[in-house]
Amino acid sequence: MKFKKICFMAAAAAVVFTAGCSKKEPLSEPPVNTEAAVTEASETETEAAAEPSQPEGFSGINPLTGESGYKDSADGKRPVAVMVNNLAAALPQYGIEQADIIYELPVEGGITRLMAVYADYTSVPDVCSVRSCRYYYPLLCLGMDAIYCHWGSDQTIALETLNRTGIDHLDGAYDSNIFLRDEARAASYASEHTGYLKGSELPAVIEAKGFRTDRNENNQGLYFNFAPEGEKAAPAEMTADNVIVNFSDTYFSTFQYDEQSGAYLKFHSGNPHVDGVTGNQLGFENVLILQTNVYLRDNGYLLDVELSGGTGYYISNGGAQSITWEKNGESMPIQLYAADGNPLLMNVGESYIGIIGSEKTISIS
């Protein structure tokens, strides 16, 4: 059910708030009822067509998307999360189309930074451009039991958070065997926009570092509460064909519902948000907007993002509904609730999770 095949699109208009033997022998058993046999065979074939068997070795369920056909060898393994530069000057990124979840959060100066999460750490593509840590990203990773990949960090609270929590992480400032410079980009991009993670090297580096690869006991099942695959529903509170998430005056994410694919096409500050290698526009079956308090730290530059909980919206299949969310501790996962207080039931598929200040505007129409 993975969407990821949408071709590059032109920017859409501004939005508002998928032989026998010839010799005959005597019958030793009663003759077969041919009509019944044909009917039975037909029913059997219909059942087989309705429930196709998965290829050998791919009988699992992706814990981040709820999709079937997940690699058996990856079942129960930890995901990997990669910090991705989202500056306009660094676009397009690459390797992000294959992510199962993409987080977007504000950082200093009105810009945002992405964190791409991959359920199978053995199948991560090359990802570019990789940027530095801000303290709230490893806290999100701890809640997912993910191995965190970044290139540097701010030397105050981010560095303190990495050291204090002891999170398993790979840093491009030190792990030069897995973080490289894309020479092809060097001719037209500033150096800080050329750093990439070599995905094929991840398994070997993780093994060499001695990182645990099995998920911990708090993350043995699915990360979200998914409806059965094939039973797709639309949140009924409001129509959601167009969504705008205003992180700042200059950085905003727009999502337009594509009914044919059942996914929301993402735009970066008004332009199609595409993967630089595949050329495909990003699309998500689930869009989650989580509101919380975001404010400047005492240094007047870096941000604090409260991750204890708040309100928000769940958007899928052309509809939206109000939700609440909570994160009850640094190592605890984000939990999502419908307006009635019950756990949120999500459609199977990839998810975008935007965490935004409560005072910022969100338009849904």
N, C-alpha and C positions, 0 to 999 in steps of 0.2 A: 504493500500500500504506500510505499514511499513515493512522495510527490516528485521531487527533485528532477523533473524533466521539462521545466518551463523555459521556453526560449526567451532571449532578451526581448523586452518590450519597450516601446516608447513611453515617455512619462505621460501619465493620465492627467485628466483635469483635476483641479483642486477639489478636495472633499469638504463636507460640512460635518458641525457638531451633530481523480481516478483506476473315386478311387477306392473309396472303401473296397473291400473284397467283393468279387463277383459271385463267389460260392455262398449260397444261403444256408445257414445252420438253423436248427430249431431254436425257438426262443426259450431260454431257461428262466426268464423273469417276465413279469407282466409288461406289456408295451408302455412306453413313456407317453404321457399326455403332452403332446407337442405344443399345444396352445398355452398350457400352463407353464411349460418350460420357457417358452419365448417371453411370456409376461414376466416371469421371475427374473430372467436374464436382463430384460429391459429395465426392471426396477433396480437391479444391482448396478447396471451401468449408469443409471441416473444418479444413484447415491454416490458412486465413485466420481461422477462429473461434478456433483455438488460439493463434495469434500475431497479436493485433490490432496494427495499425499505430499508432504514436504520432502525436498531432496534429502538424501541421507546425510546426516551430520548437521541438519538445519531444522530441528524440531522444537527449538526453544521459543521463548517469548522475550522480546527486547524489553528490559526493565524500565527504560526511559521513555519508550513510545507505546508499549503494549502491543506491538506488531508481532505476528507470528513469522516463522521462517528465520529465527535468530540462530546464530551459530552455536552448536552444543558446547564447543570448547570454551566459549565465552560466558556460558551460563554461570552465574554466581561470582563473576569476577568484578573487580573495581573499575569504575569509569575513569576517564582522564579528562581534565578540563584545561583549556589553553587560553591564556590572555591574548586578545586580538585588538590591535590598533584600529580605531574607528574614525580617525581624523580624515577629513575630506581629502587632504593632500596624500593620504596613504592608500586611497581606493584605486582599483578594487583589491580587496583581500582575496586570498584563495585558500581552499581547503575547508571553508566554512559551510559549503552546501551540504557536505556529508555529516555535519553535526546533528545529533539527535535533539539537543536543546541548545538554544542560544539565549544567554542572559545579556541584557543591556542595562548599564547603570551609569549615572553621571559621575564624572570626575571633575577636576578643577577647570575653571575657565569656561564653563558652559558646554564643554564637549562631553562625549560619552565614550565608554570602552566596552567591548564585547568580551564575553567568556563563552567559548564554544565547548560543549560537553559531548564526549563520545563514549557510548556504552562499552564498546569492545576496544580495549587498549591495544590489541594486536592488529587492529585495522584502521588506525588513525592515518589520514593522509598527511602530506606536507602542508603546513599551515603558516601563512604569512599575512601581515607582518605581526610578529609577537612583540608585546610591550610589557611594561613593568606592573608590579603588584600594587594594589591599594588594599588596605587592611580588610575591607568587607568581602572581597572575593574569596580569600582562603576560608572565611567563616561559612560562606555558601558551600564551598568544597567539603568542609568538615561534615556538614549536614548530609552530603551525598556520599560520603566516604570516598571521595575522588582524589586521585593523584593530581597535584596542581603544577602546571607548567607556565613559567613567566620569564621575562628577561629583565632582571633588576627589580628594584622596589624603592619607594620613598624610604629614607633612612630614619624615619621617626616611628610612627605607630605601625606602619606596614611591616617593617623589619622586626619590630618588637612582637607583632602578632605571629609572624612566621616562626620566630625563635621560641616564644612562650608556648604555643600550641603544639609544636613539634610535628606539624603537618608534613607528610611526605610530599616533597616538591622538587622540581628541577628548575634551575635558574640559568638562563643563558649567559649571565655574567661569569659563571664558573664551569658549566657543563658544555664546553665547546665542541664535544664530539657529537652532540645532538642538535645544537643550535648553530646555524650557519648564516652566511650572507648570500642573498640571491644576486648573483653577479649580473643577471639579465636585467634586473630592476635598477642596478646601481647607476646606469647611464641617465636615468630620468627621475629617480627618487632620491630624497635625502637619505643618508645612511641609516637613520633610525627607523626608516620605513622599509628596510630590506631584510631584516632579520626573520628567519623562518625556522620552524621546528621540523626536523627530518622524521616523519612519522614511522617509517620502516625501521628506524633504529630504537624506537621506544621499548619494545619488549626486552631487548638485550640490555639496555641501560637500566631499566627497572629491575631486572634480575641482578645486574652488577651492583646496584645500590642496596639490594636486599630488601626492597619494599615489599610489603605484604600485597598479594594479588587477589586473594579471596575477600569478598565483601564481609564486613563485620556483621555481627548477629542482629544489629538494628536495621540492616539494609539487605535482608535476604530475599525479600519479595520485590514487587513492583514499587517504583518510587512515587507513582501517583495512583489514584483510584480510577482505573479505566473501565469504560463500558465494554461489553463483549465486542470483539472485532466484527464489523459488519452491521452493528446496531448503532448507527450514527444518528444523533439527535441534535437539534438546535436549541440553545438556551432561549427561553420564551419571553423574557422580560422586555426585550427591545430588539428591533432590527439592527443588524450591524453589517452593512455592506462596505462602509468606509470608517476607518478608525485613524485618528491622529493623536500621537503621544508627544506632547511638547516638553522636551527636556530643557530647552532654553529657546531664546529667540532665533538662534541659528542652527540648532541641532534638534531635529524632530524626526520621528519614525511614523510613516504612514502605511496602512495596510488596506488593501482592496480585495474584496472577496471575489474569487474566481469560481463561479458556480460549477463549471465543467470539471475542474479538478477537485473542488471541495476544499481548497486551501486559500490562505490569505497571502497575496503577493506583497512583499515588503519594498518600501521606498525609503531611501536615505536622504532626508532633508529635501524631498521633492523629486529625486531621481531614482530610477530603478536600482535596487541594491542587488548586485550580481556577484557571482563568484568569478574571479579573474581567470581561472583555468577552464572551467566548463562553459562560461558565458551565460549560465542560467540564472534567472532571477530567483532570489530566495522565496520560499513559500512554506507556510506553516498551517497545519490543521488546527492548532490551538494557539491562541494569543492570550496571554495572561498579563494584566497590568496590575502591579502591586504598589499601593500608595503607602508612604511612610514619611517620617520627619527626616529631612535632609537639610543640613546647615553647615556653615563654615566653622572650621575649628579655630581655636584661639590664634593660630598663626595667620589667619586671614587668607589662606590659600587653599589648603586641602579641605576635603569634605568629611563630615560625619554622616553616616547613613544608618539609621536605627533599623535593626533587623529583628526586633521582638515581635512585630506584627502590625496589622492595620487593615485597611479596606482595599477594594479594588474591583476588577471586572474580569470575567471569563468570557471569551469571545470564540465562537466556533460555528461552522456550518451556517453562517449568515445570521446568527443571533448572538445576543449578549445578556449577561446577568450579573448582578452585584454579588460580590463575595467578600469574605473576610479571610485573613490568613494570620498565622502565628509561627514563630520559631522559638521554642522554649529552651534556649541554651545554645552555646556556640557549636556544639557537636550534634545538635538535633536538626532534623530536616524541616524544611518549610512544610506546613500542613495547611490545606486549603479547605474552606467550608462554604457551602451554599448559604443563602440568606436565612434559611430555616435552621441553620446550625449543624446540619448533617454534612458529612464529608462530601466534597465536590466530586461529582462523577464526570469524567472527561472523556472525550472521544479519542480513539486510538490515532496516533500520529505524532509528528514532530511538534515541538512547542517553542514558542518565543516567550520569554519572561522579561518584561520590562519593570524595573523598580524605580519609582519616580517620587519626587517630593509631593507631599499632600497639597501644597499650594499651587502646583503646576496644573495646567488644563489638559483634559482628555476629551476629545470630540468623538462621538459615536453616532452614526447616522445610517 
